[in-house]
Amino acid sequence: MDRFLISGAILLLILEVSVLLMGLDDAPSWMATRQQGSTKVIGQLSRTENQVRRRPRNSLVWNESHLRETVFEYDSVLTLAGSSAQIQLQGDTKLNLDENTLVVLEPAVQQDNASIRIRFSRGSVRSRNPDQSLSIETENFTLSAAKGAELSLVSLEDGRVSVELQGGTATLNGASGPQSILRGEKLILHEDKIEEKKSVSEQITWDDSMPARVYSHTFPVEFALKWRGQATSIRVINPAKKLNRLPLESEQSKYVNLEEGLSLFSLQDARGESPSFPVQVRRAPITRYLSPLPRDRARLGTEITFSWEALHTAESYRLEISRNESFWGDVQRIETTETQQKLKLKDEGAYYWRVIGFDAEKFQIPASQVYPLYLAPDPLASPQLLTPEIKAPEIRQPASREGASIFWKLLVPRAEAREQLDAHFSWTAIPGADHYVIEISRTPGFEEPVVNQRVTSAHFTWRAFARGVYFWRVAAGADGRLGLFSPLAVAKLENPGTFAGAGVTVKPVTPSPTPVASPTPTPPVEYKAHPDPMTEPPVELGVDTSGPVPQSTPIATTPTPPPTPTPEPEVVLSRDNGVSGRAIWHPQYRSNSSRSEEDIEGNFGGWVPLAFELELNFLSSANNLWEWRLAYDQTTWSPKESPRQKSLSDSRIQTDVYYRPHIGRWGYGLGAESISFFERRAAELGELKNYYIYGPSLRYSQTVQGTRELDFQLRVRFGNGIIGGRAQGALKFFVYDGKSVMIFIGPWGSFGTFKGPSGRSLRDLQIGGELGIGW
């Protein structure tokens, strides 16, 4: 019954998430449908990198965009952090959008006008229009670029805009009238007024050897700026769109620390300013190497397969193999578009290998790690793992709590004492070997093994380990001679009563018995089943058990009968008045999809840290339980796609009263909650409106293995013409259980779907964790 309930709850959550994905931004392409908007094609996306979004007209839904996807009039295009895109428009006009940029593609004011109109909201955009004019509109001014112009705009943090004309001519149109911009001029605009105007200085130029894109695994990145000429300062626009200036003396290079994102640099002297040099700093993806594994051994003269996982940002790779870890001197380099290479290495000894990627524009993606490899002319054979002997341990039961109430056991599960276990690893002995190297890792890549131990016998004991699933391997060795590693094996060190894996035995550690006095005058004799851990040296990773452990024979004694245990007093909900409670914090990710009248949609998503729950429990004299639950969360949604839309605040409350006859697992009750629909307030503006709904509630709670509690709630709600329901589930792990206070933590999730009049609908998903205290 319990397995079916858990499986059903998981299946229900998967189905609910699948249905919800149909209305989310990241829905798969086969779920997506084109929203109502313009059907006139204006161009296509000729390049996309990472996360690029497109939103049709009259829709609030952002769709994931792909290479060569068609764009239409009035489409909005958005690039997220670490992303970029190029839009190929009619007349060979190109728009390059850097990260965190939002533009709207609009037709010309006059239908017979061949120009293209772009509405620029924020970010950084570069345009080139060789065959037709281009109009770029902002909130305060319009830039009209003549045919053949090259123009760039960058929005700054304080509402100002940096404009640079690399080629052709343009006109600035604002409240003060039209003003001409010539080739090479750079402006800082506040609203429609020119705060700063610079011309291009031909005396200072950037060094062509500097890369325009840098990938790194750590931040900030030290970057060397190089130039020719005598500059007096450097103007910097950092990824946060802050404008700074760095003073210079007579140097022609300068090291700067760059954070992730796009930075723009310009050299300045008394005559003017150089063109801007953009530097994109991206987080390098992690390359996972598949073979050979780190510290692997191979026979000299055999073909070795070097393989790795493909990187989504890389179009080609370079495999590098060196005799030293710093990769200086003689380095073998192989350029390839594949993710594996087969090679024969000619000399014995240590090698090091790594993989460097290259993106579509040939910028280098640094290697994430370096793996050592050892070649031997006549290595020892790899050990074979033995079949383990598995014994079911005797589980110690916790001290009894006679007289404790059933409800208290349900509400506050007592953690059973977990045994300290020994994991025994064994393998076949290799002739000629005088030692073995065993490695145990949490990952199959063995990048950072938790055990890397040298032992002298064909077995090894690992003590005081954390239960879980591990990977392990063994290699033999002799004086000056390496051996091959055994094939990768899995060790399931979770439950000693189950199969642990080839070559592994898990046994409980027998505790040292307490010395008992003999009834004869002979003094009592102490004995130990294992060495006393207080007198043995501490073990960090493992213990070599190559030698036999001496066992002392206990002297037969007549034990004194143990005293009769005093029963503990009955524990109810509270030591004083039969009332208990819980206070819970619910940090969560919430996704809300709402459709209201006039076919307006609102999709909201983000983290909600302000979410709490209070629960009070009252036990009657007849052992019937009443539960009162109150939940509250508050969210502020900040719009990303509409400059006119204000932030929306959503405060919700839920309350339920449950009745459990005879403190059973099932509770029955009534409840109420508030839900919010996204409704139109004005053109391109919406607001959240709250409605209260009511209905019956059902709750199921059960302890699992004494240390966890499963809690599932199902609610049906109606009112104000709305009908729907909500399913909520949680799994609580009790990390502390005292006499009067307990602390628990665990995963938590909720899904609700509702229908209302005039086509209203709402889907609400909450996934997160819970941290609570009970008393």
N, C-alpha and C positions, 0 to 999 in steps of 0.2 A: 504493500500500500504506500509506504513512504517513498520507495524508489519511483513508483509511478507518479506521485505528486511532484517530486523534484524534477523528473524528466519532463513532465508536462509543463511545469513552470518555465524551464529553460526553452522548450520548443515554442511556447507562447511568446516569450521575449524575442526570440529570433524572428518569428513571423511578424511581430509588431515592428521591429527595427527595419525589416525588409519593406514593409508597407510604407513606413515613414520615409525611407530613402527616396521614394518616388517624388517627394516634394522638396528634397534638400538640394543644396548647391552641388554636392559631390555625388549625386545619383549617377549610376552608370549610364553610358550613352544609350543603351537599349531601353532604358526606362524613360529617357528624356523625351519631351514633346515640345514642339515649337510654340512659343507663346504668341498671342496676337500682337501684331506690329506691322511695320512696313514690309512690303514684298519686293521693293526695288533694290536690286543688288548694287552696292557701291564699291565692293572690292573683296579682298580675301586676306587671311592671316598667312603671310609668307614665311614667318618664323615665330615659334613659340618656345619659351623656356620655362620649365617648372609650372607654376600655377597662374594661368591666364584665364580670366572669366569674361563672359559676354552676356549682356542683358538686353533683350529686345524691348522695343517701346511698349508702354502700357503693361509692363510686368515688373514685379519686385523680385523675381527669381533670377539668380545668377547661375549660368550654365558653364561648365568646364569647357574650355575651347581647345581645339587641336589644330595641327598644321594643315594649311590650305583650306581651312574652314571659311565659308562664305560669310561676309558681313553685309548688313543692309542699312539703309538710311535710318537714322535715329537709334541705331544700336549704341549701347555703352560698352566700352572695353576697359577692363580693370586688370592691372598686374599687381600681384601680391609681393610680399617680401622675398628677395632673392630670385625674382622672376623678371622676364623681359619679353617683348613682342615686337614684330614688325608688321605693319599693315600696308599692303600694296593696294593703292586706290587707283581710280581711273586716271588716265593721262600719265601713267608711270610715276605718280606721286607716291612717295614713301614716308610713312610715319614710324619712327623708332621710339618705343615706349620703354623707359627704364622702370625699375621696381617702384611699387607704391604709386602708380600713375593711373589717373582716371580721365578718359576723354569720351565725348559723345560725337558720333559722326552724323552730320546734318547736311541736307542739300542746300544749294544756294538760295538766297532770298528770292531771286527771279528765276523761274524755271528755265528760261532760255539762256541764263548765264552759265558759262562753262566752268566757273570757279567751284571750288570745294570749300565747305565750311566745317570747321572743327570747334567744338566747345571744350575748352581746357579747364579742368576742375582743380587738379593738384598733381604733384609729382614732377617728372622730368620728361620732356618730349623733344625730339629732333625731327625736323621735316626737310624734305627735298622735293621741289615741284618743278621739274624741268619744262613741262609742256603746257601748264595751265596755272592760273593764279590760285592762291590759297588764302583763306581767311580763318584766323584763329581768334576765337572770342573767349574772354575771361569775364569775371563778374564786374570789372571796372573799366576795361578797355578792349579794343579790337586791334589785332595786327593784320594788316593786309599785305601779304607777300606777293610781289610781282613774279611773273613767269621766270624761272631760272634761279630762284632764291634758295638759300640754305639757312634755316632758322632754328634756334633752340630756345626753349623756355624752361626755367626751373622755379618752382614755387618755394619760397623761404618760409621759415617758421612763424614770422611775425606778420604775415599777410603780404609781404613784398614779393616781387617777381623779378628774377634775373633774365634778361633778354640778350641774346647774342646773334648777330647776323654775320655768318661766315661767307656768304656770297649773295650777289644780286642786290636788290633794293626792297624796302618795305616802308609802310606808312603806319604810324601809331595814331589811332583815332580814339579820342577820349572827350571828356566834357570841355576841355580847353581847346578843342579843335585838332585838325590833323597835323602831324609832325613827321618829317621824313627821317628815315634811318638809312645810313649808307653802309656799304660793305665794310666789315671789320669793326663796326661799332658795338660796344657793350654797354648795356643800361641796367640800372637798378630802379625799378618802378615801385612807387607806393600809391596804391589806387591807380589813378591815371596820370600822376605827376612823376617827372624824371628827377630822382634824387641824385643820381650819379651817372656820368656819361664818360666813357673812355674810348679812345681809338686804338687800333692795332699798332704796336711797336714792332718794327722789323729788326730791331737790334737784339731782341731776346727771343730765343726759340727753345723748345723742348728737345731733349735728346731722343732720337728715334728708337733707341734700344730698350726703352722702358716698356714693360708689358701693361696693357690696358685692363687686364683681368688677372687676379691673383686668387688661387685656392689655398686654403690653410685649414689645419686641424685645431689650431690654437689661436687665440685672440688676446690682445691686439697684435697686428702684423706689422713688423718693421719694414718699411718700404723706402727705397732710395730714390729721391727725386734728383734728376740730373738735367742740366740745361747749358746753353751756350749764350754768352753775353753777361753783362753786369746788371743784375736785378736788385732792386732795393727792398722788395717784399714779395710775399706770396699770398694771394687771396685764396681762401679755402672755403668751400661749401661742403660740410660733412654729411654723413648719412641722415642725421637728424635735421638737415636743412638749416643749420646754423652757419652764419657767415662770419669768418674770422680772418685775421691777417697776421702773417708771421714775418717779422722784420729780418732782413738779411744784411750782411756786411759785404765782404768781397768773395765769398765762396760761390761755387758753381754746382754744388750738390748739397743735399740736406736729407737726413733720415727723419721720417715721421712715423708715428704709430697710428695705424688705421684700424677702425672697427669694421664689423661686417656691414656691407652695403655699398652704395655709390658715393664717391667723393670726387669733387671737381676742383682742379688747381689752375690758377692763372698767375703768371709772372708779371710784376709791375715794375716800371722804371719811370723816370721823369717825363718820357715821351708818350707813354701809354701803357698798354697791357697786351700780353700774348694771348693767343687763342686758348680756350679752356682745354685742359687735358683730363679726361675722365678715367678714374681707376675704380673698377668693380672688385670688391673683396667678397668672395663667396666661401661658404663653409664646405670643405672638401668631403665627399662621401667616403665611407669606410669600405675598403676593399677586403673581402673575405677570401683568404687563400685556402684552397681545398687540398692540394697535394704538391710536394711532400709537406708533412706536418712539421712544426718546429722541433729541432733537435733530432730529426729523423736520420736513419742510417741507410746506406745503400751500398751494393757491391760495385766496385770499380769496373767500368766497362759495360755495365747494363744501361739500358735506355731509361731515363727518368722522365716522368710526365709532370710538368709544372702546369698547374691549373688554378683558376680563380673564378669568382663570380663576376658577371658582367655589371658594369656601372651604367646607370641610366643616363648619366651626363657625358659619358665617354663614347667616342666613335673609333678610337684606336688605342693601342697600348704599347708600352715598351718594357720588356722583361730584361732586368739587369741582374747579372751574376758576378760576384766578386770574391776574392780570397780574403778580404778584410771587411769588417762591419762598417767602416766609414766610406767604402766604395771609392777609394782613390787608387790611382795606378791603373793596372790592366783590368778593365771591366768589360765583360762580354755583354753586348746589347743586341736585342732582337726586336725589331719593329713588327707589329702584327695587328690585325683586326679581329683575330680569334681570341678566345679566353683560355687557350692551352697551347703548350709547346712541348715537344718531345726532344730531349737532348741527351748526348753522351758527354760526360765530363772526363777529361783525360788524366788528371792527377788525383792522388789520394790526399786526404786531409779535410780541413774545414772549408766550407763555402757559405756564402750568404746571398740570399736572393730577395728581390722585391719587384713590385709592379707599379709603373707610373702610367697614368691615363692622360688622354688628350681629348678635349671637347671638340665640338664642330668647328670652332674657330682656331684650333690648334693650340689653345692655352693649356698649360701643364697642370695636371691634377696630381699632387704629391702622393707618394706611397704612404699608407697608413701604418705599415709595420715591416719589419725585416725578419726573415726566418733563417736560422742556421741549418746547415745540412752537412753531414759527415760521410765521406766515402772511404771504404776500406777494401784492400785487395782480397782478403780472405776473412770475412766477418763470421762470427759465431752464428749458429742457426737461431731462429726466433723460438722462444719457448711456446709450448702448447698449454692452454689453460685447462685445468682439471675440472671435472664435474663436481660440484659442491655437495656436501652432506648437510641438508637443512633440517634443523630441529626446532620444533615449536617451543618457544620459551614459556615458562610459567609466569604469567602476568601477576604482579602483586596488586592486590585490591586495596583501595583506599580505606582508611578507617571508617567504620560504620557510623551513621548518624541516626541511631534509632530515635524515633519520636519526631524526626524532622517532617514538616508538612510536605505533602505532594506538590503544592504550589511553589514552595520555596525551591524545591529541586528543579522545577520547570523554569522558574524565573532566574535562579542563580545556580547554573550548573557548576559542580565542583570539579576542578581539574584533577585527573588521576595522575599519580606519580609516574613519570616516564622512566623506564629502565635505562641505565647506562649500558650501551651495547658495545661489543667488540666485533669488528668486521675482519674476517680471516680470508686473505687472498692467497691462492696457491697455484702453482704451475709446475710443469715437468722440468727436471734438472737437465742442464745442457753439459755434455762432456767437455772438460777443459775449462769451464767457467769457475772463477773464484769469487764472483759477486754478481749481483743483479741490480738493475735500476728499475724501480717501479714509479710510474707517474699516474696520478689520479686527478681528474679535472671535472669541473661542472659543465664544460662545453666540449664538443667533439673536436674542436680545433686545438686544444691543449695550449692556448696562448699563455695562460697564467695558471698552471696546475696548483692545486691546493696541497698536493703531496708530490715531492720529487726526492725519493729516498733511495739510498744505496744499502742493500742488505747482503748477507753472506750465505743465506739459505734460500731454498725455493718456496718460501712462504713469508707472509708479512701480516702483522696485526695492526689494525688502525683503531685507535681508541679515541673516545670523546669527540666523535664526529657529529655533524649536524645531519639529521635524517634527510634523505632526498635521493635523486637519481644522479649517478656519476658515470664518467667514462674513464677507462684505465687501460694501461698497456705495460708490458715488461720487456726489457732487453737484457741479455746476458753480457758479461764482460770478463776479461782476464787481464793480466798485467800487460798493458800496452796493446791490447787487442779489443776491438769493439764487436758488438753483436747486433743483429737485426732486431727491431722491435716486433713484438707479437701483433697480430691483427687487433684492431680496436674492439674493446668489449664494453658492455654496459653493466653497471653494478646498481641494482635497485635496493638501496639501503634505507627503506622506509619502514617496512613491517617485518620483523624477524620470522614470522610464521609463513612467509611467502617466498617464492623462488627469487634469489638475489641476483643470479646471473652466473655465467660460467666462471668457475674458479673462485667463487666468493661464498663464504659461510658467515652468517650473522648469528651470534650467540649472546645471550644476556650475561653480564658480568656478575658472578656470584659474590654477594657481599660477604665481608669477613664476619664470622659469627661472634656474638658477644660471649666472653668467657663466663662459664657457669661453675660455681663452687661445688666440689664433690662433697657428699654427705660424710665421707670418712675424714679423719684428721689430716689426710694428705693434702698439701696445698694444691689449689687449683692450677691447672696447666692451660696456658693460652696457646692457640694455634691459629694459623692463617691459611686460607685456601689459595690466596694469591699474595704477592708482595704488597706490603702496606704502601698505598700511594703517598702517604705523608713522609715516608723515608726514601722513596724512590725519586730520582731526578724527574723534573717535569717534562712532559712530552708535548711538543708543539704540533707536529704534523703526523707522526706515527711512531711505532715501536717495533724494532726488529726482534722477532721471536725465533732467531736461528738456533738458539740453544734451548735445552729442556728447562722447564720451570720446576724446581723441587717442590714437592708437596709434603707437608707434615701430616702424620697420621693422628687424628684426634683421639684423646683418651676417653673411653666410655664413661659417661657420668649419668647420674639420675637427675634430670632437670627438675627444678622446683616448679610446682604448678603456678602458672601466671595468675595474678590477682584478677578477680572478676571486674571487668570494665564497668565504670560508672556511666550509665546512659546519659547522653547529652540532653539538655533541656530542649523541649520542642521549639522549633524556630518557625515563626509565622512570617508575615510580611514585615513586621517591625517588632523590635523587642518591647515596644511600649504600647502602641495603639492599633496594630493590624493594618497599617497603611505603608505602602512602599511606592517607589517611583523611579523614573529614569529621566535624565536630561541628555539629549543627543544633538551633536553637531553634524550636519549633512553637507559637506562640500561636494559639489556636483557639477557635471556638464549638462546644460539644459538645451534642448532643441525644440523649438515651437514653430509649427506651421499652421497658419490661420487663413481661411478664406471667408470673406464676408460679402455684403451686397455689392452690386456693380462690378462683380468679378475681380475685386481687389484682393491681393494676396500679401501676406506678411510672413517672412521666414526669418526666425531669430535663432541665434546660437551663440553660446559662450559659457564661461565658467561662472558659477554662482557660489560665492563663499558665504553669503549671508543666508543660511538656511538652518533652522533649529526645530526641535521636536521635544515636547514635554509629555510624559505619560505618568498618570497616577492610578494606583490599584487599591481597591478596597475589598477586604475579605469579610464575608458575613459569618455568623456563627454556624451556619449550615454548610460551610465550605463552598459557598457560591461566590464567584468572583465578579466584580464590576471593574471595568477598565475605562478610563477617560483619556483620550489622546488629543493633543493640540499641536499642529504643525504650522510653521510660518516660513516663507522665503520671500526675499525681495531682490529684484533684478533691475538693472538699468541697461537698456539696449542703446548702443550708439550706432547710428546709421553710417554706412560706408559708401553707399551708392548715390545718395541724393543730398546735394548741398543744402536744400531747403528743409529737409526733414529734421526735426528736432529730436533729441534723445527722448526715449520713452521709458517710464518707470512702471514696473509691474510688481505689485504686492499681492500675495496670495495667502489664504488661510484655509486650513482644513481641520475639522474636528469630528471625532467619532466617540460613541459610547458603546462598549461591548459588554455582553453578559455571558459568563462561562458557568454553566451548571456543574457543580461538583468539581470545579477546577479542571475541566476537560481540555483537550487540545483545541476544540472548536469553540469560537466565540461568535455570537450573533448580536447585531446591533443596528443603530441608525447613525447617520452622519450628514454633514453639510460641508460644502467647500465653495470657493470662488474661482471662476475661470475667466480668462481675458480673451476677447476677440479683437482682431485688428480691423478697424473700420475707417472708412474715408472721412476726412474732415474738410479737405479742400483739394484742389487739383494738385497732384503729386505729393499730398500730405495725408498722413493717417494718424490714428490715435488708438490706444488700447482702452477698451471699455469692459468693466467687470460685471459679471452676472453671478448670482448665488443660486446653487442647485442643491437638492436634497435627495436622500434615498437610503435604502438598506445597505448594510455592510456585513462582510463575512471575513473571519480571521482564523488562520490555522498556525499554531506554534508547536514546535517539538524540539527537544534536546537531541543532539546527535553525538554519541560516544561520550557523553558527560562533559564535554568541553566546548561545545558549539550549540547554537540555537538557530533553527530555521524558522523564519517568520514570513508568512505569505498573507496578503490582504487583497480582497476583491470587493469593489464598490460599484453599485448601480446608482446613477444620479439623473434627476430630471427637475424641471422647473423653468419658468420664463420661456416656454416653448422649446427648451433644450433637453435632449436625452443623450445619454452616453454612459461610459463606465471607465474604471481605472483599475489596473492591476499593479501591485507593489510587492516586491520581494526583498529580503535581506538575510544575510548569514552573519551571525555574531560570533566572534572568537573572544573568549574570556581570557584576558591576559593577566588579570589579578582578581582574586576572589577572597576577600577578607570576611570577617564575621559580620560586619555591618555595611561594607562598601565593596563594590565590584567595579571593574573597568573593562570595557569591551571595545572591539574594533572589527570592521569587516566591510565587504562590498554591499552596495544597496542600489536599487533601481526601481523606476516607476514608469508606466506608460498609460496614457489616457487618450481616448478618442470620443468626440462629441459631435452631434449634429443639431442644428438649430433652424429656425424659420428663415425664409428668403435665401436659401442656399448657404447659410453659414455652416462652417465646419472647423474643427480644431483637432490637431494631433499634437500631443505633448510627451516628450521623452526626457527622462532624467536618469543619468547614470553617474554614480560616484561612490563615495565611501561614507562610513559613519564612525564617529568616535564618541563614546558615551560613558556615563557614570551612573550606577544604580545604587539604591540604598533601601 
